[in-house]
Amino acid sequence: MEKWMVAAKRADFNAIGKKFGIDPVIARLIRNRNVVGEEAIGQYLHGRVEDLPSPHRMKDLELACEILGDSISFGEKIRILGDYDIDGVISTYILLKGLRRLGAEVDTYIPDRVTDGYGIHSHLISKAAEDGVDLIVTCDNGISAVQEIKMAKDMGISVIVTDHHEVPYQEREDGSREWILPCADAIVNPKQPDCPYPDKNLCGAAVAYKLICQLYEIHHIPAEELEEYIELTAFATVGDVMELQGENRILVKEGLRRLPDTKNYGLRELIRANDLENRPITAYHVGFVLGPCINASGRLDTAARSLALLDAKDPQEAARLAGDLTALNQSRKALTERGQKEAMELVETTEIGNDRVLVIFLPDCHESLAGIIAGRVREKYHKPVFVLTRGESFVKGSGRSIESYSMYDELIKCGDLLEEFGGHPMAAGLSLREENVDEFRRRINESCTLTEEDLTPRIVIDATMPISYVTKDLVRQISLLEPFGKGNTRPLFAQKRMSVLNGRVFGKNHNVARFQLMDENGYAVAGIYFGEAEAFLRYAGERKTVSVTYYPEINSYRGRETLQMTVQNYM
């Protein structure tokens, strides 16, 4: 059962509306997203790339630039070690493109998900030494590679870490934390406790972008050459599901604006292959259409193919690669549906479903799909979820969490059972021996302090607002709040005692309902519901009137614009 809550954050919405020329409802929505003060509101509405914090504020970034500058001057061999997901691939490309522009002798290696695993491993260090690499630059990984980086240093290889993951730590007896950092020559990660950079929630690509910005400034590269990096960073920020607040929001807003006119052959052909050409690209398109194609190669093939797409030198090569990745993503979808069905059957039919933290072992599932399946199971049951699969050497898994459960901190408590682990409060990756799976499930639940209230989904409503208040002008003003995503959710309104009239079900899966939504005063507007459409219409018919949450849109059809309310929840 869901718990509906109306946001109760206060401010003088009329005064804010007058100051910024917006409806008081829009002022309320901005306040609900924790944007407070005229300067912050102004940046939220009108922030530009020029307003972002200077890169040099990031700890060790200038030192990294100095090391890279010397390495380039001496003609040393540089190797970028990336990661196989969307953030890792784009981070790798940003560094590759930027360092090439500075004349570096640079190559890349993105680990294979199955044969190499996540992050830096000793065989990658040995290979770098064998190839005569002088400097390793990591991106979207490295912060937890303590032993591997020591190995590189012992072999005479310099190392720069660029990362955004949580810094590993050990908890002392008094509850304080002892941070564990690798002995790299420079560590560029805003999550370091002593890093003064104000925005801590950047993705790996954004950290790489800041490094290239500073390098270009030092080497007097024209600022306009940084344009392409903005759209790439936006793509990775959405794809890695970072919070769209502060710097991330500005980067994504500016990047999405540039994306339809991208000069990158690979992105252009990927947009074309997914029928998005000559259309505005939204965060939804990146997160659920384009981004999964980039991720698909790292899941079912090799992420080198996605890197090759971004690095394509002509439209023909880019079109071939974009077609391959789009087809690969279709295969990934079918495999994901199968794994999701198996996972939910285990939750529904075994004692696993009684646990507060779901640990689901799918031995035959492709390990690359574990994170996607975990996310879908979490959405269904509103519990933290780990999906484990059988790898070549160990059981591997991915976790997806809920707001009240820090997955990374909880894994630390079970660290003695794990071979490797890392991640964020909301997502994590791990590997362990198969004989430890049952013990891991027991321990992770034994230490869990989640309450029933924590496990009850909370629907946060921005305001109770009659549908009769909604106008086309208000909907257009709501678009000022875009892009929507994690940390900057789509506005949600609610109204009681609504009648649902003339309902019809559409879609091959019977998952779309269209109807008229009418209030007590007889005011009616078009409505639409996505989900279990027949159940919704049946419930509304039996109850006569229902309470709904909704967000308003303008539906354009054959040149005619009409208001439409998309119902999200009902009771």
ZAVEX-131300 format. One line per field, with one value per residue (C-alpha): residue number from 1; residue in one letter; x negated, y, z negated. Coordinates in Angstrom, 2 decimals, decimal comma, always signed. Each point is the difference from the previous one (the first is absolute). Example, Ala and Ser with C-alpha at 12.3 -4.5 7.8 and 13.67 -1.06 7.14 Angstrom:
<sites>
num <- (1/2)
residu <- (A/S)
c1 <- (-12,30/-1,37)
c2 <- (-4,50/+3,44)
c3 <- (-7,80/+0,66)
</sites>
This chain:
<sites>
num <- (1/2/3/4/5/6/7/8/9/10/11/12/13/14/15/16/17/18/19/20/21/22/23/24/25/26/27/28/29/30/31/32/33/34/35/36/37/38/39/40/41/42/43/44/45/46/47/48/49/50/51/52/53/54/55/56/57/58/59/60/61/62/63/64/65/66/67/68/69/70/71/72/73/74/75/76/77/78/79/80/81/82/83/84/85/86/87/88/89/90/91/92/93/94/95/96/97/98/99/100/101/102/103/104/105/106/107/108/109/110/111/112/113/114/115/116/117/118/119/120/121/122/123/124/125/126/127/128/129/130/131/132/133/134/135/136/137/138/139/140/141/142/143/144/145/146/147/148/149/150/151/152/153/154/155/156/157/158/159/160/161/162/163/164/165/166/167/168/169/170/171/172/173/174/175/176/177/178/179/180/181/182/183/184/185/186/187/188/189/190/191/192/193/194/195/196/197/198/199/200/201/202/203/204/205/206/207/208/209/210/211/212/213/214/215/216/217/218/219/220/221/222/223/224/225/226/227/228/229/230/231/232/233/234/235/236/237/238/239/240/241/242/243/244/245/246/247/248/249/250/251/252/253/254/255/256/257/258/259/260/261/262/263/264/265/266/267/268/269/270/271/272/273/274/275/276/277/278/279/280/281/282/283/284/285/286/287/288/289/290/291/292/293/294/295/296/297/298/299/300/301/302/303/304/305/306/307/308/309/310/311/312/313/314/315/316/317/318/319/320/321/322/323/324/325/326/327/328/329/330/331/332/333/334/335/336/337/338/339/340/341/342/343/344/345/346/347/348/349/350/351/352/353/354/355/356/357/358/359/360/361/362/363/364/365/366/367/368/369/370/371/372/373/374/375/376/377/378/379/380/381/382/383/384/385/386/387/388/389/390/391/392/393/394/395/396/397/398/399/400/401/402/403/404/405/406/407/408/409/410/411/412/413/414/415/416/417/418/419/420/421/422/423/424/425/426/427/428/429/430/431/432/433/434/435/436/437/438/439/440/441/442/443/444/445/446/447/448/449/450/451/452/453/454/455/456/457/458/459/460/461/462/463/464/465/466/467/468/469/470/471/472/473/474/475/476/477/478/479/480/481/482/483/484/485/486/487/488/489/490/491/492/493/494/495/496/497/498/499/500/501/502/503/504/505/506/507/508/509/510/511/512/513/514/515/516/517/518/519/520/521/522/523/524/525/526/527/528/529/530/531/532/533/534/535/536/537/538/539/540/541/542/543/544/545/546/547/548/549/550/551/552/553/554/555/556/557/558/559/560/561/562/563/564/565/566/567/568/569/570/571)
residu <- (M/E/K/W/M/V/A/A/K/R/A/D/F/N/A/I/G/K/K/F/G/I/D/P/V/I/A/R/L/I/R/N/R/N/V/V/G/E/E/A/I/G/Q/Y/L/H/G/R/V/E/D/L/P/S/P/H/R/M/K/D/L/E/L/A/C/E/I/L/G/D/S/I/S/F/G/E/K/I/R/I/L/G/D/Y/D/I/D/G/V/I/S/T/Y/I/L/L/K/G/L/R/R/L/G/A/E/V/D/T/Y/I/P/D/R/V/T/D/G/Y/G/I/H/S/H/L/I/S/K/A/A/E/D/G/V/D/L/I/V/T/C/D/N/G/I/S/A/V/Q/E/I/K/M/A/K/D/M/G/I/S/V/I/V/T/D/H/H/E/V/P/Y/Q/E/R/E/D/G/S/R/E/W/I/L/P/C/A/D/A/I/V/N/P/K/Q/P/D/C/P/Y/P/D/K/N/L/C/G/A/A/V/A/Y/K/L/I/C/Q/L/Y/E/I/H/H/I/P/A/E/E/L/E/E/Y/I/E/L/T/A/F/A/T/V/G/D/V/M/E/L/Q/G/E/N/R/I/L/V/K/E/G/L/R/R/L/P/D/T/K/N/Y/G/L/R/E/L/I/R/A/N/D/L/E/N/R/P/I/T/A/Y/H/V/G/F/V/L/G/P/C/I/N/A/S/G/R/L/D/T/A/A/R/S/L/A/L/L/D/A/K/D/P/Q/E/A/A/R/L/A/G/D/L/T/A/L/N/Q/S/R/K/A/L/T/E/R/G/Q/K/E/A/M/E/L/V/E/T/T/E/I/G/N/D/R/V/L/V/I/F/L/P/D/C/H/E/S/L/A/G/I/I/A/G/R/V/R/E/K/Y/H/K/P/V/F/V/L/T/R/G/E/S/F/V/K/G/S/G/R/S/I/E/S/Y/S/M/Y/D/E/L/I/K/C/G/D/L/L/E/E/F/G/G/H/P/M/A/A/G/L/S/L/R/E/E/N/V/D/E/F/R/R/R/I/N/E/S/C/T/L/T/E/E/D/L/T/P/R/I/V/I/D/A/T/M/P/I/S/Y/V/T/K/D/L/V/R/Q/I/S/L/L/E/P/F/G/K/G/N/T/R/P/L/F/A/Q/K/R/M/S/V/L/N/G/R/V/F/G/K/N/H/N/V/A/R/F/Q/L/M/D/E/N/G/Y/A/V/A/G/I/Y/F/G/E/A/E/A/F/L/R/Y/A/G/E/R/K/T/V/S/V/T/Y/Y/P/E/I/N/S/Y/R/G/R/E/T/L/Q/M/T/V/Q/N/Y/M)
c1 <- (+0,00/-1,35/-0,21/+0,95/-1,66/+0,35/-3,26/+0,29/-2,99/+0,76/-0,98/+1,68/+1,04/+1,81/-3,08/-2,27/+2,43/+0,05/-3,80/-0,66/+3,11/+1,39/+3,26/+0,00/+0,54/-3,34/-1,62/+1,40/-1,38/-3,46/+0,07/+1,10/-3,23/-2,02/-0,98/-0,08/-1,07/+0,09/-3,45/+0,76/+3,42/-1,56/-2,61/+2,64/+2,06/-2,75/-3,31/-2,63/-3,23/-1,87/+1,50/-1,54/-2,76/-3,55/-1,70/-3,09/+2,09/-0,06/-2,70/-3,06/+1,44/-2,76/-2,58/+1,51/-0,23/-3,66/-0,79/+1,86/-1,70/-3,44/+0,91/+1,14/-3,11/-2,30/+1,90/+0,90/+2,56/+3,33/+2,72/+3,57/+1,68/+3,77/+3,12/+2,55/+3,15/+1,28/-1,85/-3,24/+0,15/+0,73/-2,62/-2,54/+0,94/-0,14/-3,53/-1,08/+1,27/-1,36/-3,47/-0,28/+0,75/-3,00/-2,25/-0,23/-1,07/+3,07/+2,01/+2,87/+1,11/+3,52/+0,20/+2,24/+2,87/-0,34/-3,71/-1,43/+2,73/+0,51/-2,91/-3,75/-1,43/-3,59/-0,09/+0,88/-2,96/-2,30/+1,23/-0,62/-3,57/-0,52/+1,20/-2,36/+2,69/-1,44/+3,23/+3,39/+3,04/+3,12/+3,52/+3,21/-2,10/-3,23/+0,91/+0,12/-2,90/-2,50/-2,07/+0,08/-1,17/-2,78/-1,01/-0,12/-2,10/-2,40/-0,41/-0,87/+3,33/+1,51/+3,75/+2,69/+3,37/+3,12/+3,11/+3,28/+0,75/+0,05/-3,39/-0,55/-0,34/-0,34/+2,10/-2,00/+1,21/+1,18/+2,18/-2,26/-1,25/-3,51/-0,07/-1,93/-1,53/-2,30/-3,59/+0,65/-1,99/+3,25/+3,58/+2,76/+3,27/+2,29/+1,17/-3,37/+0,74/-2,48/+0,95/+1,38/+1,93/+3,61/+1,85/-0,65/+2,45/-1,69/-0,21/-3,33/+0,38/+0,54/-3,22/-1,82/+1,61/-1,26/-3,51/+0,11/+1,41/-3,00/-2,49/+1,47/-0,26/-3,63/-0,94/+2,00/+2,43/+3,01/+2,93/+2,45/-1,73/+1,50/+3,54/+0,18/-1,06/+3,09/+2,45/-2,15/-0,06/+3,76/+0,50/-2,09/+1,59/+3,49/-1,16/-1,71/+3,16/-1,68/+2,06/+1,07/-0,80/-2,58/-2,77/+1,51/+3,26/-1,78/-2,23/+2,96/+2,21/-2,72/-1,13/+3,49/+0,51/-3,11/+0,58/+2,40/-2,70/-2,94/-3,07/-0,94/+0,68/+0,71/+2,59/+1,60/+0,42/+1,21/+2,69/+0,96/+0,06/+2,50/+2,31/-0,76/-1,44/+1,31/+1,66/-0,87/-2,02/+1,18/-1,51/+2,53/-1,41/-3,54/+0,92/+2,33/-0,69/-3,50/-1,95/+0,97/-1,48/-3,37/+0,31/+1,07/-3,45/-1,62/+2,72/+0,19/-3,10/-2,91/+0,19/-2,76/+2,78/+1,75/-3,31/-0,54/+3,44/-0,90/-3,39/+1,33/-1,74/+2,76/+3,81/-0,13/-2,04/+2,17/+3,25/-1,22/-0,99/+3,21/+2,06/-1,96/+0,43/+3,72/+0,50/-2,11/+2,22/+3,07/-1,61/-0,83/+3,65/+1,21/-2,58/+0,88/+3,72/-0,81/-2,25/+2,49/+2,78/-2,18/-1,04/+3,57/+1,14/-2,63/+1,20/+3,64/-0,40/-2,89/-0,98/-2,24/+3,06/+0,22/-3,45/-0,43/-3,03/+0,58/-2,98/+0,95/-2,37/+0,57/-2,91/+0,77/+0,75/-2,58/-1,91/+0,26/+3,78/-0,05/+0,15/+2,94/+1,95/-0,82/+1,34/+3,27/+0,51/-0,68/+2,66/+2,53/-0,59/-1,66/-2,78/-3,78/-0,88/-3,15/+0,11/-2,83/-1,13/-2,58/-3,21/-3,09/-1,84/+2,45/+3,64/+0,43/+2,81/+1,47/+2,16/+2,59/+1,24/+2,73/-0,56/-0,14/-2,65/-3,65/-1,02/-3,73/-0,10/+1,92/-2,38/-2,91/+1,58/-0,17/-3,39/-1,61/+2,39/-0,74/-2,85/+0,62/+2,62/+0,54/+2,59/+2,34/+2,74/+2,57/-1,90/-2,85/-1,90/-1,51/-1,55/-0,15/-0,50/+3,12/-0,20/+0,38/+3,25/+2,36/-2,14/-0,08/+3,80/+0,25/-2,53/+1,22/+3,51/-1,18/-1,71/+2,90/+1,78/+2,71/+3,46/+3,41/+0,28/-3,31/+1,32/+3,26/-0,24/+0,46/+1,69/-1,05/+2,54/-1,07/+3,42/+3,67/+1,27/+3,35/-0,28/+2,02/-3,02/-2,22/-0,48/-2,22/-2,06/-0,60/-1,11/-2,41/-1,41/-0,44/-2,35/-2,38/-0,72/-1,27/-2,01/+1,82/-1,65/-1,50/-0,17/+2,17/+3,14/+2,89/+2,60/+2,81/+3,39/+3,04/+3,77/+2,71/+3,46/-0,70/+2,26/-1,53/+2,33/+0,04/-3,05/-1,60/-3,02/-2,70/-3,36/-0,99/-0,66/+3,21/-2,12/+1,46/+3,34/+1,54/+2,98/+1,59/-0,97/+2,79/+0,08/+2,98/+0,88/+0,32/-3,30/-1,42/-3,31/-1,65/-1,87/-2,43/-1,39/-2,95/-0,16/+2,63/+2,62/+2,94/-0,52/-0,06/+3,25/+1,67/-1,03/+1,20/+3,30/+0,66/-0,91/+1,87/-2,54/-3,73/-2,91/-2,75/-3,49/-0,75/-2,28/+1,31/-1,17/+0,92/+0,97/-0,69/+1,87/+0,30/-0,90/+2,59/-1,12/+2,11/-0,61/-0,50/-0,49/-2,22/+1,20/-2,89/+1,65/+3,55/+1,86)
c2 <- (+0,00/+3,41/+2,93/+3,31/+3,11/+3,63/+1,96/+2,59/+2,21/+3,66/+3,24/+3,17/-1,56/+3,12/+2,16/-2,51/-0,23/+3,77/+0,29/-2,60/+0,45/-3,47/-1,41/-0,49/-3,72/-0,08/+1,79/-2,72/-2,74/+1,56/+0,25/-3,64/-0,90/+1,61/+3,06/+2,89/+3,63/+2,37/-0,92/-3,74/+0,52/+2,16/-2,66/-2,73/+1,86/+1,61/-1,67/-0,27/-1,94/+3,22/-0,05/-3,36/-0,20/+0,27/-3,40/+1,05/-0,18/-3,80/-1,62/-1,19/+1,15/+2,53/-2,59/-2,45/+2,65/+0,58/-3,73/-0,35/+3,07/-1,38/-3,43/+1,48/+2,19/-2,98/-2,15/-2,58/-2,71/+0,59/-2,62/+0,81/-2,76/+0,48/-1,97/-1,89/+1,98/+3,20/+2,26/-1,94/-0,06/+3,71/+0,87/-1,97/+1,78/+3,45/-0,65/-1,63/+2,86/+2,68/-1,52/-0,66/+3,67/+0,84/-2,29/-2,85/-3,51/-1,61/-3,19/-1,54/-3,23/-0,60/-3,20/-2,80/-0,50/-3,79/-0,72/+3,06/+1,11/+3,53/+2,36/-0,54/-3,47/-1,16/-1,52/+3,42/+1,52/-2,77/+0,55/+3,74/-0,64/-2,50/+2,60/+2,66/+2,24/+2,86/+1,49/-1,56/+2,27/-1,62/+1,24/-1,03/-2,37/-0,23/+1,45/-3,48/-1,57/+0,32/-3,13/+0,32/+3,61/-0,88/-2,73/+2,55/+2,39/-2,82/-0,67/+3,63/+0,98/+3,33/+0,00/+2,68/-1,04/+1,80/-1,45/+0,90/-3,08/-0,08/-0,01/-3,33/+0,18/-2,07/+0,81/+0,52/-1,19/+3,53/+0,10/+2,37/-0,91/-0,70/+0,81/-2,40/+1,70/-1,49/+1,29/+1,62/+3,04/+1,98/-0,85/+2,08/-0,94/+2,62/-2,59/+0,09/+1,33/+2,87/+1,01/+3,57/-0,35/+1,00/-2,53/-3,51/-1,87/+0,19/-3,08/-1,35/+1,73/+3,35/-0,46/-0,81/+3,05/+2,28/-1,37/+0,68/+3,49/+0,85/-1,58/+1,97/+3,22/-0,69/-0,85/+2,89/-2,17/+2,10/-0,30/-0,76/-3,36/-1,04/+0,12/-3,67/-1,06/+1,62/-2,21/-3,07/+0,83/+0,56/-3,37/-1,78/+1,91/-1,13/-3,50/-0,51/+1,23/+2,87/+2,56/+2,84/+2,74/+2,78/-0,51/-3,22/+1,76/+2,76/-2,47/-2,16/+2,93/+1,54/-3,34/-1,12/+3,32/-0,66/-3,70/+0,21/+1,96/-2,09/-0,15/-3,40/-2,50/-2,82/+1,84/+1,41/-3,47/-1,50/+2,70/-0,81/-3,77/+0,54/+2,29/+3,10/+2,12/+3,59/-0,29/+1,48/-2,51/-0,30/-1,67/-2,79/-0,69/-0,17/-2,11/-2,49/+0,03/+1,18/-0,74/-3,69/-0,44/+1,26/-2,28/-3,01/-0,58/-0,15/-2,39/-2,52/+0,66/+2,35/+3,64/+0,69/+0,03/+2,91/+1,84/-0,61/+1,52/+3,22/+0,06/-0,75/+2,05/-0,02/-0,34/-3,41/-1,62/+1,72/-1,19/-3,61/+0,10/+1,80/-2,67/-2,78/+1,56/+0,63/-3,66/-1,15/+2,02/-1,77/-3,34/+1,36/+0,95/-3,55/-1,54/+2,54/-0,83/-3,67/+0,66/+2,42/-2,58/-2,64/+2,40/+1,02/-3,63/-0,70/+2,98/-1,05/-3,75/-0,45/+1,25/+2,61/+2,22/+0,33/+1,62/+3,74/-0,12/-2,22/-2,14/-1,83/-2,56/-0,53/-2,28/-0,19/+3,71/+2,02/+1,91/+3,26/+0,05/-0,32/+3,75/+0,60/-2,90/+1,15/+3,45/-1,37/-2,30/+2,94/+2,06/-2,81/-0,77/+3,17/-1,92/+0,03/-2,71/-1,93/-2,18/-2,54/-2,06/-2,73/+1,40/-1,78/+0,08/+1,43/+0,87/+3,59/+2,36/+3,46/+1,74/+2,77/+1,71/+2,20/+3,44/-1,16/-2,71/+0,77/-3,06/+0,77/+0,46/-3,26/-1,94/+1,16/-1,90/-3,19/+0,76/-3,18/-2,08/+1,88/-0,24/+3,53/+2,68/+3,69/+2,58/+2,64/+0,16/-0,75/-2,57/-2,43/-2,84/-3,01/-3,43/-2,92/-3,75/-2,04/-1,77/+3,42/+0,98/-1,32/+1,48/+3,35/-0,03/-0,81/+2,61/+2,84/-0,51/-0,52/+3,41/+1,73/+2,66/+0,90/+0,48/-0,64/+3,74/-0,02/-2,81/+1,79/+1,91/+3,72/+2,03/+3,62/+2,36/+3,54/+1,51/-0,85/+1,88/-0,07/-1,05/+3,11/+2,14/-1,57/+2,08/-0,40/+2,95/-1,75/-3,19/+2,04/+1,57/-3,46/-0,75/+2,58/-2,61/-2,57/-2,18/-2,37/-2,97/-1,11/+2,93/+2,18/-2,05/+0,79/+2,08/-1,99/+1,40/-1,58/+0,42/-1,91/-1,17/-0,31/-1,88/-2,14/-0,04/-1,64/-2,16/-2,04/-2,31/+0,14/-1,60/-3,56/-0,68/+1,77/+2,43/+3,38/+1,43/+3,14/+1,71/+3,26/+1,24/+2,10/+1,86/+0,59/+3,22/-1,70/+1,27/-2,74/-0,52/-2,85/-2,53/-2,85/-2,77/-2,32/-3,30/-2,59/+1,91/-2,38/-0,19/+3,80/+0,43/-2,79/+1,57/+3,45/-1,43/-1,87/+2,96/+2,60/+2,66/-0,34/+2,07/+0,33/+1,38/+1,44/+2,16/+2,22/+0,02/+1,55/-2,67/+1,04/-1,87/+1,12/+3,54/+0,22/+0,44/-1,23/-0,41/-3,54/-1,32/-3,04/-1,89/-1,48/-1,45/-0,56/-1,05)
c3 <- (+0,00/+0,92/-2,36/+1,62/-1,39/+1,05/-0,06/-2,76/+0,79/-0,54/+1,70/+1,29/+3,31/+1,18/-0,57/+1,73/+2,89/+0,37/-0,24/+2,71/+2,14/-0,71/-1,33/-3,81/+0,67/+1,84/-2,97/-2,28/+2,26/-0,08/-3,80/-0,21/+1,82/-2,83/+2,03/-2,48/+0,39/+2,94/+1,28/-0,04/+1,62/+2,70/+0,73/-0,01/+2,60/+2,05/-0,95/+2,75/+0,43/-0,76/-3,51/-0,94/-2,64/+1,29/+0,53/-1,99/-3,19/+0,30/-2,14/+1,99/+3,33/+0,62/-1,06/+2,50/+2,73/-0,86/+0,17/+3,30/+1,44/-0,83/+1,34/+3,30/+0,27/-0,53/+2,51/-2,63/+0,68/-1,76/-0,46/-1,04/-2,01/+0,10/-0,80/+2,09/-0,89/+1,59/-2,43/+0,36/+3,80/+0,29/-2,64/+2,02/+3,21/-1,62/-1,27/+3,27/+2,15/-2,32/-0,39/+3,74/+0,61/-2,19/+2,03/-2,53/+0,93/-1,50/+0,27/-1,95/-1,57/-1,22/-2,07/+1,20/-2,43/-0,06/+0,48/-1,79/-2,38/-1,31/-0,55/+0,02/-0,46/-0,29/+3,48/+1,46/-1,84/+1,25/+3,56/-0,29/-1,17/+2,81/+2,52/-1,32/-1,50/-2,04/-1,40/-0,75/-0,26/-1,42/+0,54/-1,76/-2,11/-1,96/-3,38/-1,59/+1,96/-2,85/+0,69/+3,78/-0,03/-2,43/+2,45/+2,84/-2,07/-0,94/+3,72/+0,65/+1,57/-1,05/-0,75/+0,05/-1,38/+1,23/-1,61/-1,70/-2,08/-3,79/-1,69/-1,84/-3,76/-3,15/-3,03/-3,19/-3,38/-0,86/+3,14/+1,94/+3,46/+1,21/+3,71/+2,25/+3,04/+2,65/+0,31/+3,40/+1,11/+0,15/-1,01/+1,56/-1,70/-1,60/-2,54/-1,78/-3,50/+0,35/+3,56/-0,05/+3,26/-0,78/+2,18/-1,28/+2,20/+3,39/+2,18/+1,24/+3,36/-1,73/-1,97/+3,25/+1,64/-2,79/+0,48/+3,75/-0,60/-2,17/+2,43/+2,91/-1,98/-0,94/+3,59/+1,53/+1,96/+1,14/-2,42/+2,83/+0,45/-3,33/+1,42/+0,99/-3,47/-1,52/+1,88/-0,74/-3,71/+0,00/+1,67/-2,64/-2,91/+1,00/+0,96/-3,36/-1,81/-1,84/-1,90/+2,28/-2,47/-0,02/+2,52/+1,37/+0,82/+1,94/+1,87/+0,99/+0,95/+2,18/+1,40/+1,02/+1,76/+2,10/+0,63/+3,00/+1,88/-1,15/+2,22/-1,39/+2,79/-2,42/-2,07/+3,15/+1,55/-3,29/-0,15/+3,60/-0,61/-2,82/+2,03/-2,06/+2,78/+0,24/-3,42/-3,38/-2,04/-3,61/-3,04/+0,57/+3,48/-1,35/-3,02/+1,68/+3,76/+0,94/-3,17/-0,15/+3,50/-1,28/-3,03/+2,06/+1,49/-3,43/-1,16/+2,84/+2,11/-0,61/-1,05/+2,52/+2,62/-1,73/-0,28/+3,72/+0,67/-1,83/+1,72/+3,51/+2,69/+2,65/+0,19/+1,70/-2,77/-2,62/+1,65/+0,04/-3,66/-1,04/+1,75/-1,71/-3,45/+0,52/+1,01/-2,95/-2,32/+1,34/-0,90/-3,44/-0,56/+0,71/-2,35/-2,70/+0,19/-0,49/-3,00/-1,56/+0,23/-1,69/-2,77/-0,81/-0,05/-2,68/-2,05/+0,31/-0,59/-2,47/-3,45/+1,65/+0,35/-3,80/-0,27/-0,41/+2,33/+3,03/+1,01/+3,20/+1,53/+3,74/+0,91/+3,74/+0,53/+1,93/-2,68/+1,93/-0,49/-3,79/-0,64/+2,33/-1,50/-3,54/+0,84/+1,32/-2,98/-2,34/+1,80/-0,39/-3,70/-1,33/-1,71/+0,45/+2,53/+0,85/+3,10/+0,13/+3,00/+0,53/+1,51/+1,26/-3,34/-2,52/-0,42/+1,14/-0,79/+0,15/-2,56/+0,21/-3,12/-1,47/-1,53/-3,63/+0,58/+0,80/+1,97/-0,02/-3,79/-0,54/+2,25/-2,15/-2,91/+2,09/+1,51/-1,36/+2,16/+3,20/+2,48/+1,30/-0,33/+0,68/+0,94/-1,42/-2,64/+2,73/+2,10/-0,43/+1,63/-1,72/+0,47/-2,42/-0,14/+0,76/-3,36/-1,68/+1,76/-2,71/-2,78/+1,81/+0,22/-3,71/-1,12/+2,19/-1,41/-3,57/-0,02/+1,77/-2,09/+2,51/-1,53/+1,55/+0,54/+1,90/+2,21/+0,76/+3,30/-0,53/+2,68/-0,48/+1,49/+0,85/-0,60/-0,11/+3,03/+1,81/+3,63/+0,83/-1,05/+2,65/+3,15/+3,05/-1,24/-3,34/+1,79/+2,12/-3,15/-1,52/+2,90/-1,53/-2,66/+2,49/+0,32/-2,34/-1,64/-3,28/-2,42/+2,26/+0,42/+2,29/-1,91/-1,55/-1,01/-1,64/-0,18/-1,86/+1,09/+3,72/+2,41/+2,76/+3,02/+3,44/-0,71/+2,79/-0,06/+2,69/+0,73/+0,91/-3,69/-1,11/-1,99/+1,08/-1,09/+1,49/-1,65/-1,10/-3,46/-1,61/-3,31/-2,33/+1,82/+3,38/+1,40/+2,25/+1,79/+1,91/-2,13/+0,64/-2,21/+0,71/-1,84/-0,86/+1,95/-0,42/-3,76/-0,22/+1,94/-1,97/-3,33/+1,10/+1,18/-3,25/-2,22/+2,09/-1,04/-0,68/-1,25/+2,59/+0,35/+3,40/+2,05/+2,79/+3,60/+3,32/+2,53/+3,61/+2,71/+3,61/-0,94/-2,79/-3,61/-2,92/-3,71/-1,28/-3,53/-0,43/-3,08/-1,97/-3,15/-1,20/-3,14)
</sites>
